Amino acid sequence: MNSSTNSLDDVSADSSAEFPDRASMMEVRLQAQEDEITLLKSSLADALRRIRLHDQLLPLLKQQLIAVNPGAARVLNQVCCPDGCTSSRKLSSSSAIDGIHHSSTSSQLSGSIVTNTNGHIGSPASTKPRPVSVDRSTQTESVLQGGDAGQDKVPLHCRVQSLNLEDALPPGHPVEATRAKLHRVPGMEEEDEEEDDEVGGEQEKELSWTSSVEEPIQPTTIRGLQREESHDGNCSPEEVVGSSSASLRASDQNLNSRCGPLSPIQEGLKTPLVRRNSEKLGNPERQRKRLDKKAASSANLLTRSPSLENRAKDLIANAGSPGSRRGTYSQGQSIKMFIRGRPITMYVPSNIQNYEDLKMEPPTERLELDWVYGYRGRDCRANMYFLPTGEAIYFIACVIVLYHINNRTQRHYRKHTDCVRCLTLHPDKVRVASGQTAGVDKDGKPLQPCVHIWDSTSLVTLQQIGLGCFQRGVGSVAFSFADSGVFLCVIDDSNEHMLSVWDCNKGVKHAEVKSTNEAVFAVEFNPGDSSNIITCGKSHVYFWTLNAGLFTKKQGIFGKYKKPKFIQCFVFSLTGDVLTGDSEGNILTWGKSAADIKTLGKGAKETFQIMRQTRAHEGSVFTLCTLQGGGLLSGGGKDRKIIRWSADLAPERECEIPEKFGAVRTIADVDGEEFLVGTTRNAILRGTFSGAFVAIVQGHVDEMWGLATHPSHNIFITCGHDRQVCLWNTEEHKLDWCISLEEYGLCADFCPNGSVVSVGLSTGKWMVLDLLTRDVVSESTDGNEQLSVMRYSPDGSFLAVGSHDNFIYIYTVTDSGRRYTRFGKCNGHSSFITHLDWSKDGKYIMSNSGDYEILYWDIAGGCKLLRNRFESKDREWASYTCVLGFHVMGVWLEGSDGTDINALCRSHSERMVAVADDFCKVHLFQYPCPKPKAPSHKYDGHGSHVTNVCFTHCDSHLLSMGGKDMCILQWKVVGGGASNGRERLTSASSTSTSSPEPTVG
């Protein structure tokens, strides 16, 4: 391990934990303000659009009224100009609301028509005049001409009071029918049909709030209406004027009722409006065009929201956290959840009668850890020992594995809460001490590292040491030998690499000191004296003496020998000398020397100097292992050699491990002849000097993402950033084969016939491999961005390839999965594809994207996007890996930001769904789980984000894959019943229950 490994992300770790609360509060405020601004903009744009349309309607209605009743012009002047005004200014669209709702003086029309304070026709009771005030900053100086050139100009806000559609109609004539005729303008029918298609059908329109503002009435339409009504012969000018009072009252009430979301705004306009950031208004036509753009920009938002009021309530309810996930239910239609403030609508299937009465319970099935694939040898030292029980003990992720090398069985110690970093064996060969990193929880708060002392026979924790005392993690641990393991020495990963000694039985700290700011690789007690401790690391060897709770330090002197960059390891010889292996490939023998009085003067003390240098390896000496007879084993880095040395450091035998396994990381003696070798490519080898090495443990060496299980056999395939594709056997718990690629793989899937497997790469290229010959039988390239999902249709006739270029590429599959022809491309997502699934009939696809979209595609019909998502609510899916959907909505935890769930997989029995999250956890939910806060069983073991999960073909096991921890966990599924998830959902929704939901497991 180099220094960069020990001090990884120091600054980021401190800064991320410094002000978590303040940062989260700022994110909450920012998200809430953004949502409020969006609401205000849409409300204002809608109000402007309404006013603009009414401005267009007023002169046409006036013309219609005068054409039907020429005497109405005099009435208009009497009603609108009681104060004798002869001129007025036309208000702009942005300020017309003020004019409409200002109080005006009243007058009588035919002895019974009186205007009230709201500008509506009412009874003579409200005749008290009120002053009119208009904000000059929101006006323009445009004059409105009347229908008669000789008439006086009338203020717009007064004209609004008497100009309505009902004024131009005969008494008793149906207003809505006439309104429908007015709206039958050429071209409008097609526009309405197009809008219906975009919204997604009648069902979705029922859940949407559409603007109730009328479209502008064309003059040609009014003339046609006049001709149509004149043929009836049932109307007269007097009847029209006489019925105007009731018509206007009904029309205004209808308008107010339909403009519900804007009513709070209208009520607030009793005082003059002052526009913020106002500017001088120039040409009215330019201003109208600008208003048109504003109105059009909010049209999509307005038509897709149930109402502005309901949307505001949703935003207020979800302002608790920037990534809150909360569901709202629309009776009998849909359920809506929010991720980072974005609404996601999911339609309730027809077989659910009572959504609110659904009872969510944890699944009856549970998981038991069955096998662990992998070993952490890439960046950890002294990480493997051999026990007298015949077990090799090593660690990966948060699990310490005890693997019996002959019986090929595993036991697991799982009490650590984050990645294990170091390991040591007690002198009694039974007790074990292991240290872990600090890590963070799901809220980003740092977890406290500690050391566990536990019994390797019973796997019982005996002592937990140093909780809250270590920083960042525990780098090295060692038991004392001279006193039979009474003390434990610990070095943490802080900047000063604090060296502390603890009482193992009491768990009490005995002494502590700052060791060095450089990286520390190893620590050990002197076997003959527990008061002497040696540490080594970057360019140093320190000899510590503990006396009365205080440390004294002496540095090893290199003298005439070249000082190496790293001292990688050290052991004690039978004579008590210290043997170190360094980065120059030498084994150095250290010993005490008398004080050099001539050089250092009187009072000089003894020093530790190099007594002998032995050339051992080309490159670094990564490990040293002492044998019972006094011999020594050394492992090289660059040359990959293992050399056996005599007690006086004379080479006796040597061997070399295969290049594909990497360099030697550590060695454990089995019986003097056989030994175990841990390598830097995360493998454990078993062998002797005379025989070949056999890999008993293997794993990936970089982040993994691709995972797929065989449709009929107990095998699965993995791929990752190490450019390896590996086929594993779940019954024999071993690696069947492994091949290397030119680019790293990110996704994979087996063909339903089981003979080939497709692998998607990071460059847009994908290939098909034959399972038996491992040959590439087909390959293709789609785009130049990484592929995220490969999925065969249930019958194997199609292959869907999801890419980060936002497209889904569809191929027809022939010749038993060995020939592929482009069939089409699904174009409609606005972000990269994350997950997709086929329907059971193989005709449709459901897909998710990076911006939380759920889209449905008709593949058989030509890869068409199904705009009416309501029609897909009852469709059955052959697999369920999409993380967004009605049936899996409950897997999202409160506060999720949309990226917290990396993958999920439904079992083939449709009884349970497994979830891989960003917090190192595997969850097991009941399927389906359509209600928020669904309970689940939660399982630890991974030390990094869990990237993928998948059930085996018979649901006997679940496989989970970590990202940076390079660990594959095989879980055994235990328990369970016979009914599937669909039957359970139907029965649960048809029965009402009042019992509380169980808590999350």
Secondary structure as the mmCIF struct_conf table of DSSP 4:
data_model
#
loop_
_struct_conf.conf_type_id
_struct_conf.id
_struct_conf.beg_label_comp_id
_struct_conf.beg_label_asym_id
_struct_conf.beg_label_seq_id
_struct_conf.end_label_comp_id
_struct_conf.end_label_asym_id
_struct_conf.end_label_seq_id
HELX_RH_AL_P HELX_RH_AL_P1 SER A 3 ASN A 6
TURN_TY1_P TURN_TY1_P1 SER A 7 ASP A 9
HELX_RH_AL_P HELX_RH_AL_P2 ASP A 10 GLU A 18
BEND BEND1 PHE A 19 PHE A 19
HELX_RH_AL_P HELX_RH_AL_P3 PRO A 20 VAL A 68
TURN_TY1_P TURN_TY1_P2 PRO A 70 GLY A 71
HELX_RH_AL_P HELX_RH_AL_P4 ALA A 72 CYS A 80
TURN_TY1_P TURN_TY1_P3 PRO A 82 ASP A 83
STRN STRN1 LYS A 90 LEU A 91
HELX_LH_PP_P HELX_LH_PP_P1 SER A 92 SER A 92
TURN_TY1_P TURN_TY1_P4 SER A 93 SER A 95
HELX_RH_AL_P HELX_RH_AL_P5 ALA A 96 HIS A 101
BEND BEND2 HIS A 102 HIS A 102
STRN STRN2 LEU A 109 LEU A 109
TURN_TY1_P TURN_TY1_P5 SER A 110 SER A 112
STRN STRN3 ILE A 113 ILE A 113
STRN STRN4 VAL A 114 THR A 115
TURN_TY1_P TURN_TY1_P6 THR A 117 ASN A 118
BEND BEND3 GLY A 119 GLY A 119
STRN STRN5 ILE A 121 GLY A 122
TURN_TY1_P TURN_TY1_P7 PRO A 124 ALA A 125
HELX_RH_3T_P HELX_RH_3T_P1 ARG A 136 THR A 138
STRN STRN6 GLN A 139 SER A 142
HELX_LH_PP_P HELX_LH_PP_P2 VAL A 143 GLN A 145
BEND BEND4 GLY A 147 ASP A 148
TURN_TY1_P TURN_TY1_P8 ALA A 149 GLY A 150
BEND BEND5 GLN A 151 GLN A 151
HELX_LH_PP_P HELX_LH_PP_P3 ASP A 152 LYS A 153
HELX_RH_AL_P HELX_RH_AL_P6 LEU A 156 ARG A 159
TURN_TY1_P TURN_TY1_P9 VAL A 160 SER A 162
HELX_RH_3T_P HELX_RH_3T_P2 LEU A 165 ALA A 168
BEND BEND6 LEU A 169 LEU A 169
TURN_TY1_P TURN_TY1_P10 PRO A 171 GLY A 172
HELX_RH_AL_P HELX_RH_AL_P7 VAL A 175 HIS A 183
TURN_TY1_P TURN_TY1_P11 PRO A 186 GLY A 187
HELX_RH_AL_P HELX_RH_AL_P8 MET A 188 VAL A 199
TURN_TY1_P TURN_TY1_P12 GLY A 200 GLY A 200
BEND BEND7 GLY A 201 GLY A 201
HELX_RH_AL_P HELX_RH_AL_P9 GLU A 202 GLU A 206
TURN_TY1_P TURN_TY1_P13 LEU A 207 LEU A 207
BEND BEND8 SER A 208 SER A 208
HELX_LH_PP_P HELX_LH_PP_P4 VAL A 213 GLN A 218
HELX_RH_AL_P HELX_RH_AL_P10 PRO A 219 ASP A 232
HELX_RH_AL_P HELX_RH_AL_P11 PRO A 237 GLY A 242
TURN_TY1_P TURN_TY1_P14 SER A 243 SER A 243
HELX_RH_AL_P HELX_RH_AL_P12 SER A 244 ARG A 258
TURN_TY1_P TURN_TY1_P15 CYS A 259 CYS A 259
HELX_RH_3T_P HELX_RH_3T_P3 GLY A 260 LEU A 262
HELX_RH_AL_P HELX_RH_AL_P13 SER A 263 GLU A 267
HELX_RH_3T_P HELX_RH_3T_P4 GLY A 268 LYS A 270
BEND BEND9 THR A 271 THR A 271
TURN_TY1_P TURN_TY1_P16 ARG A 276 ASN A 277
HELX_RH_AL_P HELX_RH_AL_P14 PRO A 284 SER A 297
TURN_TY1_P TURN_TY1_P17 SER A 298 SER A 298
HELX_RH_AL_P HELX_RH_AL_P15 ALA A 299 ARG A 304
BEND BEND10 SER A 305 PRO A 306
HELX_RH_AL_P HELX_RH_AL_P16 LEU A 308 ALA A 317
TURN_TY1_P TURN_TY1_P18 ASN A 318 GLY A 320
BEND BEND11 SER A 321 SER A 321
TURN_TY1_P TURN_TY1_P19 PRO A 322 GLY A 323
STRN STRN7 GLY A 327 SER A 330
TURN_TY1_P TURN_TY1_P20 GLN A 331 GLN A 333
STRN STRN8 SER A 334 ILE A 339
TURN_TY1_P TURN_TY1_P21 ARG A 340 GLY A 341
STRN STRN9 ARG A 342 TYR A 347
HELX_LH_PP_P HELX_LH_PP_P5 VAL A 348 PRO A 349
TURN_TY1_P TURN_TY1_P22 SER A 350 ASN A 351
BEND BEND12 GLN A 353 GLN A 353
HELX_RH_3T_P HELX_RH_3T_P5 TYR A 355 ASP A 357
BEND BEND13 THR A 364 THR A 364
STRN STRN10 ARG A 366 TYR A 373
BEND BEND14 ARG A 378 ASP A 379
BEND BEND15 ARG A 381 ALA A 382
STRN STRN11 MET A 384 PHE A 386
TURN_TY1_P TURN_TY1_P23 PRO A 388 THR A 389
BEND BEND16 GLY A 390 GLY A 390
STRN STRN12 GLU A 391 ILE A 396
TURN_TY1_P TURN_TY1_P24 ALA A 397 CYS A 398
STRN STRN13 VAL A 399 HIS A 404
TURN_TY1_P TURN_TY1_P25 ILE A 405 ARG A 408
STRN STRN14 THR A 409 TYR A 413
BEND BEND17 THR A 417 ASP A 418
STRN STRN15 VAL A 420 LEU A 425
TURN_TY1_P TURN_TY1_P26 PRO A 427 ASP A 428
BEND BEND18 LYS A 429 VAL A 430
STRN STRN16 ARG A 431 GLN A 436
STRN STRN17 THR A 437 THR A 437
STRN STRN18 VAL A 440 VAL A 440
TURN_TY1_P TURN_TY1_P27 LYS A 442 ASP A 443
BEND BEND19 GLY A 444 GLY A 444
HELX_LH_PP_P HELX_LH_PP_P6 LYS A 445 LYS A 445
STRN STRN19 PRO A 446 PRO A 446
HELX_LH_PP_P HELX_LH_PP_P7 LEU A 447 PRO A 449
STRN STRN20 VAL A 451 ASP A 455
TURN_TY1_P TURN_TY1_P28 SER A 456 SER A 458
STRN STRN21 THR A 461 ILE A 465
TURN_TY1_P TURN_TY1_P29 LEU A 467 CYS A 469
BEND BEND20 PHE A 470 ARG A 472
STRN STRN22 GLY A 473 GLY A 473
STRN STRN23 VAL A 474 PHE A 479
TURN_TY1_P TURN_TY1_P30 PHE A 481 SER A 484
BEND BEND21 GLY A 485 GLY A 485
STRN STRN24 PHE A 487 ASP A 492
BEND BEND22 ASP A 493 SER A 494
TURN_TY1_P TURN_TY1_P31 ASN A 495 GLU A 496
STRN STRN25 MET A 498 ASP A 503
TURN_TY1_P TURN_TY1_P32 CYS A 504 GLY A 507
STRN STRN26 VAL A 508 LYS A 514
BEND BEND23 ASN A 517 GLU A 518
STRN STRN27 VAL A 520 ASN A 526
TURN_TY1_P TURN_TY1_P33 PRO A 527 GLY A 528
STRN STRN28 ASP A 529 GLY A 537
STRN STRN29 LYS A 538 LYS A 538
TURN_TY1_P TURN_TY1_P34 SER A 539 SER A 539
STRN STRN30 HIS A 540 ASN A 547
TURN_TY1_P TURN_TY1_P35 ALA A 548 GLY A 549
STRN STRN31 LEU A 550 GLN A 555
HELX_LH_PP_P HELX_LH_PP_P8 GLY A 556 GLY A 556
STRN STRN32 ILE A 557 ILE A 557
TURN_TY1_P TURN_TY1_P36 GLY A 559 LYS A 560
BEND BEND24 TYR A 561 TYR A 561
HELX_LH_PP_P HELX_LH_PP_P9 LYS A 562 PRO A 564
BEND BEND25 LYS A 565 LYS A 565
STRN STRN33 PHE A 566 PHE A 566
STRN STRN34 ILE A 567 PHE A 572
TURN_TY1_P TURN_TY1_P37 LEU A 574 THR A 575
BEND BEND26 GLY A 576 GLY A 576
STRN STRN35 VAL A 578 ASP A 582
TURN_TY1_P TURN_TY1_P38 SER A 583 GLU A 584
BEND BEND27 GLY A 585 GLY A 585
STRN STRN36 ASN A 586 SER A 593
HELX_RH_AL_P HELX_RH_AL_P17 ILE A 597 LEU A 600
TURN_TY1_P TURN_TY1_P39 LYS A 602 GLY A 603
STRN STRN37 THR A 607 ARG A 615
BEND BEND28 GLU A 618 GLY A 619
STRN STRN38 VAL A 621 THR A 626
TURN_TY1_P TURN_TY1_P40 GLN A 628 GLY A 629
BEND BEND29 GLY A 630 GLY A 630
STRN STRN39 LEU A 632 GLY A 636
BEND BEND30 GLY A 637 ASP A 639
STRN STRN40 LYS A 641 TRP A 645
TURN_TY1_P TURN_TY1_P41 ALA A 647 ASP A 648
BEND BEND31 LEU A 649 LEU A 649
STRN STRN41 PRO A 651 GLU A 656
HELX_RH_3T_P HELX_RH_3T_P6 GLU A 659 PHE A 661
BEND BEND32 ALA A 663 ALA A 663
STRN STRN42 VAL A 664 ASP A 669
BEND BEND33 VAL A 670 GLU A 673
STRN STRN43 PHE A 675 THR A 679
TURN_TY1_P TURN_TY1_P42 THR A 680 ARG A 681
BEND BEND34 ASN A 682 ASN A 682
STRN STRN44 ILE A 684 GLY A 687
BEND BEND35 PHE A 689 GLY A 691
STRN STRN45 VAL A 694 VAL A 697
BEND BEND36 VAL A 701 ASP A 702
STRN STRN46 MET A 704 THR A 709
BEND BEND37 PRO A 711 ASN A 714
STRN STRN47 ILE A 715 GLY A 720
TURN_TY1_P TURN_TY1_P43 HIS A 721 ASP A 722
BEND BEND38 ARG A 723 ARG A 723
STRN STRN48 GLN A 724 ASN A 729
TURN_TY1_P TURN_TY1_P44 THR A 730 HIS A 733
STRN STRN49 LYS A 734 SER A 740
BEND BEND39 GLU A 742 GLU A 743
STRN STRN50 GLY A 745 PHE A 750
TURN_TY1_P TURN_TY1_P45 PRO A 752 ASN A 753
BEND BEND40 GLY A 754 SER A 755
STRN STRN51 VAL A 756 LEU A 761
TURN_TY1_P TURN_TY1_P46 SER A 762 THR A 763
BEND BEND41 GLY A 764 GLY A 764
STRN STRN52 LYS A 765 ASP A 770
TURN_TY1_P TURN_TY1_P47 LEU A 771 THR A 773
STRN STRN53 VAL A 776 THR A 781
BEND BEND42 GLY A 783 GLU A 785
STRN STRN54 LEU A 787 TYR A 792
TURN_TY1_P TURN_TY1_P48 PRO A 794 ASP A 795
BEND BEND43 GLY A 796 SER A 797
STRN STRN55 PHE A 798 SER A 803
TURN_TY1_P TURN_TY1_P49 HIS A 804 ASP A 805
BEND BEND44 ASN A 806 ASN A 806
STRN STRN56 PHE A 807 THR A 814
TURN_TY1_P TURN_TY1_P50 ASP A 815 ARG A 818
STRN STRN57 ARG A 819 ASN A 827
BEND BEND45 SER A 830 SER A 831
STRN STRN58 ILE A 833 TRP A 838
STRN STRN59 SER A 839 SER A 839
TURN_TY1_P TURN_TY1_P51 LYS A 840 ASP A 841
BEND BEND46 GLY A 842 LYS A 843
STRN STRN60 TYR A 844 SER A 849
TURN_TY1_P TURN_TY1_P52 GLY A 850 ASP A 851
STRN STRN61 ILE A 854 ASP A 858
TURN_TY1_P TURN_TY1_P53 ILE A 859 GLY A 862
BEND BEND47 CYS A 863 CYS A 863
STRN STRN62 LYS A 864 LEU A 865
BEND BEND48 ARG A 867 ARG A 867
HELX_RH_3T_P HELX_RH_3T_P7 ARG A 869 SER A 872
TURN_TY1_P TURN_TY1_P54 LYS A 873 ASP A 874
STRN STRN63 TRP A 877 TRP A 877
BEND BEND49 ALA A 878 ALA A 878
BEND BEND50 VAL A 883 GLY A 885
HELX_RH_3T_P HELX_RH_3T_P8 PHE A 886 VAL A 891
BEND BEND51 TRP A 892 TRP A 892
HELX_LH_PP_P HELX_LH_PP_P10 LEU A 893 LEU A 893
TURN_TY1_P TURN_TY1_P55 GLU A 894 GLY A 895
BEND BEND52 GLY A 898 ASP A 900
STRN STRN64 ILE A 901 ARG A 906
TURN_TY1_P TURN_TY1_P56 HIS A 908 SER A 909
BEND BEND53 GLU A 910 ARG A 911
STRN STRN65 MET A 912 ASP A 917
TURN_TY1_P TURN_TY1_P57 ASP A 918 PHE A 919
BEND BEND54 CYS A 920 CYS A 920
STRN STRN66 VAL A 922 GLN A 926
BEND BEND55 TYR A 927 TYR A 927
BEND BEND56 LYS A 931 LYS A 931
TURN_TY1_P TURN_TY1_P58 PRO A 932 LYS A 933
STRN STRN67 SER A 936 TYR A 939
BEND BEND57 GLY A 943 SER A 944
STRN STRN68 VAL A 946 PHE A 951
TURN_TY1_P TURN_TY1_P59 HIS A 953 CYS A 954
BEND BEND58 ASP A 955 SER A 956
STRN STRN69 HIS A 957 GLY A 962
BEND BEND59 GLY A 963 GLY A 963
TURN_TY1_P TURN_TY1_P60 LYS A 964 ASP A 965
STRN STRN70 ILE A 968 VAL A 974
BEND BEND60 ALA A 978 ALA A 978
HELX_RH_AL_P HELX_RH_AL_P18 GLY A 981 SER A 990
BEND BEND61 THR A 991 THR A 991
HELX_LH_PP_P HELX_LH_PP_P11 SER A 995 VAL A 1000
#
